[in-house]
Amino acid sequence: MRGDGGPVGGPWDCRRVNLDVMRALTAALAAGSLIGGYYVARTTKKRELGGAVLAAGAATCTVSWWRQAGPAPAIGSLAIMMGAFGASHPLAKKLGAWPSVLGVSAVTAITSYALTAPRD
């Protein structure tokens, strides 16, 4: 039992709520890294700067995913993020640059959130 009388592990368990918040923040960071990397590369005309933004975000997300859910979900989420980055290039030729980046960013956020559910 917790101090407020609720059971540990219930829907209001602070540890569970904090993990859900961290999952959501990490998913947002993953999507933001893809979006931010593209924006930086486009505005500076230096692709390597955009790549640095993406790499920093991917590294931070991977550490967070690893801590939240373990190695397999972390590696899977990173693979999805990098696959989304790669897929955005051919998609941009069909949809346009921004729709492509926003689409793969949304897919990355949703799948990383789903893959990194806490282990019970």
C-alpha positions in Angstrom: 0.0 0.0 0.0 1.1 3.6 -0.6 0.8 6.4 1.8 -2.5 7.5 0.3 -4.1 4.1 0.8 -4.0 3.1 -2.9 -2.4 -0.1 -4.1 1.1 0.0 -5.6 0.9 -0.6 -9.3 -2.6 0.8 -9.6 -3.5 3.5 -12.2 -2.4 6.3 -9.8 0.9 4.8 -8.8 3.4 7.6 -9.2 6.0 5.3 -10.6 3.7 4.2 -13.4 2.5 7.7 -14.2 6.2 9.0 -14.3 7.1 6.2 -16.7 4.1 7.1 -19.0 5.2 10.7 -18.9 8.8 9.8 -19.8 7.6 7.5 -22.6 5.5 10.4 -24.0 8.4 12.9 -23.7 10.9 10.5 -25.3 8.5 9.9 -28.2 8.1 13.6 -28.7 11.8 14.1 -28.6 12.2 11.4 -31.3 9.7 13.1 -33.5 11.2 16.5 -32.7 14.7 15.3 -33.6 13.5 14.3 -37.1 11.7 17.5 -37.6 14.4 19.7 -36.0 17.1 17.9 -38.0 15.3 18.6 -41.3 14.6 22.2 -40.3 18.3 22.9 -39.4 19.6 21.2 -42.5 17.1 23.2 -44.7 17.7 26.6 -43.1 21.5 26.4 -42.8 22.0 24.5 -46.1 24.4 22.3 -44.1 23.1 18.7 -44.1 25.7 17.7 -41.5 24.2 20.1 -39.0 20.8 18.6 -39.5 22.5 15.2 -39.0 24.0 16.3 -35.8 20.6 17.3 -34.5 19.2 14.0 -35.5 22.1 12.1 -34.0 21.9 13.9 -30.7 18.2 13.3 -30.4 18.6 9.6 -31.4 21.3 9.1 -28.8 19.3 10.7 -26.1 16.1 8.8 -27.0 18.0 5.5 -27.1 19.3 6.0 -23.6 15.9 6.8 -22.4 14.2 3.9 -24.2 16.9 1.5 -22.8 16.2 2.7 -19.2 12.4 2.6 -19.7 12.0 -0.8 -21.4 15.3 -2.5 -21.9 17.6 -3.2 -24.8 15.3 -4.9 -27.3 12.7 -2.2 -27.4 15.4 0.5 -27.4 17.1 -1.0 -30.4 13.8 -1.5 -32.1 12.7 2.1 -31.5 16.1 3.4 -32.8 15.8 1.2 -35.9 12.3 2.6 -36.5 13.6 6.1 -36.1 16.5 5.6 -38.5 14.2 3.7 -40.9 11.8 6.7 -40.8 14.7 9.0 -41.6 15.6 6.9 -44.6 12.0 6.6 -45.7 11.4 10.3 -45.6 13.7 10.9 -48.6 11.8 8.8 -51.2 8.5 9.9 -49.6 9.5 13.5 -50.1 9.6 13.0 -53.8 6.0 11.9 -53.8 4.4 13.9 -51.0 6.7 16.9 -50.6 9.4 17.5 -48.0 7.4 18.8 -45.0 4.5 16.3 -45.3 7.1 13.5 -45.5 9.0 14.6 -42.5 5.9 15.2 -40.4 4.5 11.8 -41.4 7.5 9.8 -40.5 7.9 11.8 -37.3 4.4 10.9 -36.3 5.0 7.2 -37.1 8.2 7.3 -35.1 6.5 8.9 -32.0 3.6 6.4 -32.0 5.6 3.3 -32.5 8.3 4.2 -30.0 5.6 5.0 -27.4 4.0 1.6 -28.1 7.3 -0.4 -28.1 8.6 1.0 -24.8 5.7 0.1 -22.6 6.9 -0.7 -19.1 7.7 -4.3 -18.4 5.3 -5.8 -15.9 
